[in-house]
Amino acid sequence: MPRFLGSKSHIFWWDVLVLIVLALVVVLVLELTGTTHIFT
């Protein structure tokens, strides 16, 4: 793990942020391909 991240809590929140971003990207792709209709 990179030293500049500091404590474990930062790593935990970074992981949560990455998971949220990935989930949003998946939803966006599904929206663009017409699989889901969350925003419409």
C-alpha positions in Angstrom: 0.0 0.0 0.0 1.2 3.5 -0.8 2.6 5.3 2.3 0.9 8.7 1.5 -2.6 7.3 2.1 -1.9 7.3 5.8 -4.2 5.2 8.1 -6.4 2.3 7.2 -9.5 4.4 7.3 -8.4 6.3 4.3 -7.8 3.1 2.4 -11.3 1.9 3.4 -13.0 5.1 2.2 -10.9 5.0 -1.0 -12.2 1.5 -1.7 -15.8 2.6 -1.0 -15.3 5.5 -3.4 -13.9 3.3 -6.1 -16.8 0.8 -5.7 -19.4 3.7 -6.0 -17.7 5.0 -9.1 -17.6 1.6 -10.7 -21.3 1.1 -9.9 -22.2 4.5 -11.5 -20.2 3.6 -14.6 -22.0 0.3 -14.9 -25.4 2.0 -14.5 -24.4 4.6 -17.0 -23.4 2.0 -19.6 -26.6 0.1 -19.0 -28.6 3.3 -19.5 -26.8 4.1 -22.8 -27.4 0.6 -24.1 -31.0 0.7 -23.1 -31.0 -2.2 -20.7 -32.3 -0.2 -17.8 -34.4 2.9 -17.5 -33.5 4.5 -14.2 -33.1 8.1 -15.4 -36.0 8.0 -17.9 
